Amino acid sequence: LMEICLMHPLDVVKTRFQIQRGTTDSNHYKSLGDSFLKIYHTERLFGFYKGILPPILVETPKRAVKFFAFEQYKKLLGYVSLSPGLAFAVAGLGSGITEAIIVNPFEVVKVGLQANRDIYAQQPSTLSYARDIIKTKGLGLQGLNKGLTATLGRHGIFNMVYFGFYFNVKNIIPVNKDPILEFWRKFGIGLLSGITASVINIPFDVAKSRIQGPQPVPGEIKYITCFKTMATIYQEEGFFALYKGLLPKIIRLGPGGAVMLLAYEYVYHWLQEN
């Protein structure tokens, strides 16, 4: 909850960067600073907190599912002859896919609200927007589960790299006897894990935002499937368009990823001992 409240403005900015289509967009953001200024001037302070309720509702159970699934997949993979390093990565992939299935409907609502450029008081509530999606599009892949394949890719790849990198690198770098230095060793590895995973999975994130966000032409669905959306973005806007929103994503998920893994490790260790 603390991570969401602190970092959600960066998530809003990341989504806005991902759904804008080149400099021809009338609401084009030139830089990270420009995006913050424009959102504040046109939508005021609460504009940075659009779509915050879905992540608040889903984040705690989502994290619980992520780590619980990771531990279960890790146990199952103990019966398979895989190296420990590969087992961590595969368990991470499995946990990410499991997490994505749960989180996707909330992501559809969140992205739709974040894309809305009206002032906060004029935009629909989270519940009414979700009801509208279900009423008009249903619960399937055109409605509340739109962009599921891109979400599976985003979370699967992120967790595969995140867990695989963290536990493999942590086993290579020697443990420090000083508890403070040991904390910073783990924090540094967690930070690198979050940054590396963010850089690798962002094309899936961009595709997800395009599929779940407003289409360029109202009434015409341009972005449908994950890989076709990536191909379209690459053809029309170039390779770097697949990395839109990378800076706010790294600023959020680098430290956020480190905090999450550290909290998990220390709490898990305490629970095991007690």
C-alpha positions in Angstrom: 0.0 0.0 0.0 2.8 2.4 0.8 4.6 1.6 -2.4 1.5 2.2 -4.4 0.7 5.6 -2.8 4.3 6.8 -3.2 4.9 5.4 -6.7 1.5 5.6 -8.4 2.2 9.0 -10.1 5.1 7.3 -12.0 2.7 4.5 -13.1 0.3 7.1 -14.5 3.1 8.9 -16.4 4.4 5.5 -17.7 1.0 4.6 -19.1 0.5 8.0 -20.7 3.9 7.7 -22.4 3.1 4.2 -23.6 -0.3 5.2 -25.2 0.8 8.3 -27.0 1.6 7.8 -30.6 4.5 10.1 -31.7 4.8 13.9 -31.8 1.6 14.2 -33.8 -0.4 13.5 -30.6 -1.9 16.8 -29.4 -1.2 15.9 -25.8 2.4 14.8 -26.5 4.8 14.7 -23.5 8.3 15.7 -24.4 10.0 14.5 -21.2 9.4 13.1 -17.7 9.3 16.7 -16.3 7.0 17.9 -19.1 4.6 15.1 -18.4 4.4 16.0 -14.6 3.9 19.7 -15.4 1.2 19.1 -18.0 -0.8 16.6 -15.9 -0.6 19.0 -12.9 -1.7 22.0 -14.9 -4.6 20.3 -16.7 -5.7 17.7 -14.1 -4.3 19.0 -10.9 -2.8 16.9 -8.1 -5.4 14.1 -8.1 -4.7 13.5 -11.8 -1.5 11.7 -10.6 -3.7 9.2 -8.7 -6.1 8.2 -11.4 -6.7 4.5 -11.4 -5.2 4.0 -8.0 -8.1 2.0 -6.5 -7.7 -1.2 -8.6 -4.0 -1.6 -7.7 -4.8 -1.0 -4.0 -7.5 -3.7 -4.1 -5.3 -6.2 -5.9 -1.8 -5.5 -4.8 -1.7 -7.3 -1.5 -3.4 -10.5 -2.7 -1.3 -10.3 -5.9 2.0 -10.1 -4.0 0.8 -13.0 -1.8 0.0 -15.1 -4.9 3.3 -14.2 -6.5 5.5 -15.4 -3.6 3.3 -18.3 -2.7 3.2 -19.6 -6.3 7.0 -19.0 -6.5 7.6 -21.3 -3.5 5.2 -23.9 -4.8 6.7 -24.0 -8.3 10.2 -24.2 -6.7 9.1 -27.2 -4.7 7.6 -28.9 -7.7 10.8 -28.3 -9.7 12.8 -30.0 -7.0 11.5 -33.3 -8.6 13.0 -32.3 -12.0 16.7 -32.4 -12.8 17.2 -28.7 -13.3 20.1 -26.6 -12.1 19.2 -24.4 -9.1 19.7 -21.2 -11.2 17.3 -22.4 -13.9 14.8 -23.7 -11.4 14.6 -20.2 -9.8 13.9 -18.6 -13.3 11.3 -21.2 -14.3 9.6 -20.9 -10.9 9.5 -17.1 -11.4 8.0 -17.6 -14.8 5.3 -19.8 -13.4 4.5 -17.4 -10.5 4.3 -14.4 -13.0 1.8 -16.2 -15.2 -0.3 -17.2 -12.2 -0.1 -13.6 -10.9 -1.1 -12.2 -14.4 -4.3 -14.2 -14.6 -5.5 -12.6 -11.3 -4.3 -9.1 -11.9 -5.4 -8.6 -15.6 -9.1 -7.4 -15.0 -7.8 -4.8 -12.5 -5.2 -3.7 -15.0 -7.9 -3.1 -17.7 -9.8 -0.8 -15.3 -6.6 0.9 -14.1 -5.2 1.7 -17.6 -8.6 3.0 -18.8 -8.8 5.4 -15.9 -5.2 6.5 -16.2 -5.7 7.3 -19.9 -8.6 9.6 -19.1 -7.4 13.2 -19.3 -10.4 14.9 -17.7 -9.9 16.5 -14.3 -10.2 14.0 -11.4 -13.7 15.1 -10.4 -15.2 14.6 -13.8 -13.9 11.1 -14.5 -16.0 8.0 -13.8 -15.5 6.1 -10.5 -13.6 2.9 -10.5 -16.7 0.8 -9.9 -18.9 2.6 -12.5 -16.1 2.2 -15.1 -15.7 -1.5 -14.4 -19.5 -2.0 -14.6 -19.5 -0.1 -18.0 -16.8 -2.5 -19.4 -18.7 -5.6 -18.2 -22.0 -4.2 -19.6 -20.7 -3.2 -23.0 -17.8 -5.7 -23.6 -18.4 -8.6 -21.1 -15.8 -10.5 -19.1 -13.9 -12.0 -22.0 -10.9 -11.1 -24.0 -12.6 -8.0 -25.5 -13.9 -6.8 -22.1 -12.6 -7.2 -18.6 -9.8 -9.6 -19.7 -8.6 -7.6 -22.6 -4.9 -7.8 -23.2 -4.5 -11.0 -21.2 -1.7 -12.4 -23.4 0.3 -9.2 -23.0 -0.2 -9.2 -19.3 0.9 -12.9 -19.2 4.1 -11.9 -21.1 4.7 -8.8 -18.9 4.4 -10.6 -15.6 5.9 -13.9 -16.7 9.1 -12.4 -18.2 9.4 -9.9 -15.3 9.2 -12.5 -12.6 11.4 -15.0 -14.5 14.2 -12.4 -14.7 13.5 -10.9 -11.3 13.6 -14.1 -9.2 16.2 -15.8 -11.5 18.6 -12.8 -11.4 18.2 -12.1 -7.6 18.7 -15.6 -6.3 21.5 -16.5 -8.8 23.5 -13.3 -8.2 22.9 -13.5 -4.4 24.5 -16.9 -4.3 27.5 -15.7 -6.2 28.3 -12.6 -4.1 29.6 -13.6 -0.6 27.4 -13.0 2.4 28.6 -10.2 4.6 28.8 -10.8 8.4 27.9 -7.1 9.1 24.1 -7.0 9.1 24.0 -3.5 7.8 26.3 -4.3 4.9 24.4 -7.5 4.3 21.2 -5.5 4.1 22.7 -3.2 1.4 24.1 -6.2 -0.5 20.6 -7.7 -0.8 19.1 -4.2 -1.5 21.6 -3.7 -4.4 21.0 -7.1 -5.9 17.2 -6.5 -5.6 17.5 -3.1 -7.2 19.5 -4.6 -10.2 16.9 -7.4 -10.4 14.0 -4.9 -10.7 15.8 -2.7 -13.2 16.9 -5.6 -15.4 13.5 -7.2 -15.3 11.9 -3.8 -16.2 14.2 -3.3 -19.2 13.5 -6.8 -20.6 9.8 -6.9 -20.2 8.8 -3.4 -21.2 7.8 -4.2 -24.8 5.0 -6.4 -23.3 4.1 -3.6 -21.0 3.8 -1.1 -23.9 1.7 -3.7 -25.9 -0.6 -4.2 -22.9 -1.1 -0.4 -22.5 -2.0 0.0 -26.2 -4.4 -2.9 -26.1 -6.1 -1.9 -22.8 -6.0 1.8 -23.4 -8.1 3.9 -25.9 -7.7 2.9 -29.5 -6.4 5.6 -32.0 -9.7 5.8 -33.9 -12.8 5.5 -31.8 -14.9 2.5 -32.7 -12.0 0.8 -34.6 -9.9 -1.8 -32.8 -6.3 -1.5 -34.0 -4.4 -3.2 -31.2 -5.7 -6.7 -30.6 -3.1 -9.3 -29.9 0.2 -8.9 -28.0 2.8 -9.8 -30.7 0.8 -8.2 -33.5 0.6 -5.0 -31.5 4.4 -5.0 -30.9 4.9 -5.5 -34.7 2.6 -2.6 -35.5 4.3 -0.3 -33.1 7.7 -1.3 -34.4 6.6 -0.7 -38.1 4.9 2.6 -37.5 6.9 4.2 -34.7 10.3 2.4 -34.7 12.2 0.2 -32.3 12.4 2.7 -29.4 8.6 3.1 -29.2 8.6 -0.4 -27.6 10.5 1.2 -24.7 8.2 4.1 -24.0 7.8 4.8 -20.3 11.0 3.0 -19.4 12.4 5.7 -17.2 9.3 6.1 -14.8 9.0 2.3 -14.8 12.6 1.9 -13.7 12.3 4.6 -11.1 9.3 2.8 -9.7 10.2 -0.9 -10.0 13.9 -0.7 -9.3 13.6 0.5 -5.7 10.2 -1.1 -5.4 11.5 -4.5 -6.4 14.4 -4.2 -3.9 12.0 -3.3 -1.1 9.6 -6.1 -1.9 12.3 -8.8 -2.1 13.9 -7.6 1.2 10.6 -7.5 3.0 9.9 -11.0 1.7 13.2 -12.4 2.7 13.3 -11.0 6.2 9.7 -11.7 7.0 9.9 -15.2 5.6 13.1 -15.9 7.6 11.3 -14.6 10.8 8.3 -16.8 10.2 10.4 -19.8 9.6 12.3 -19.3 12.9 9.1 -18.5 14.9 
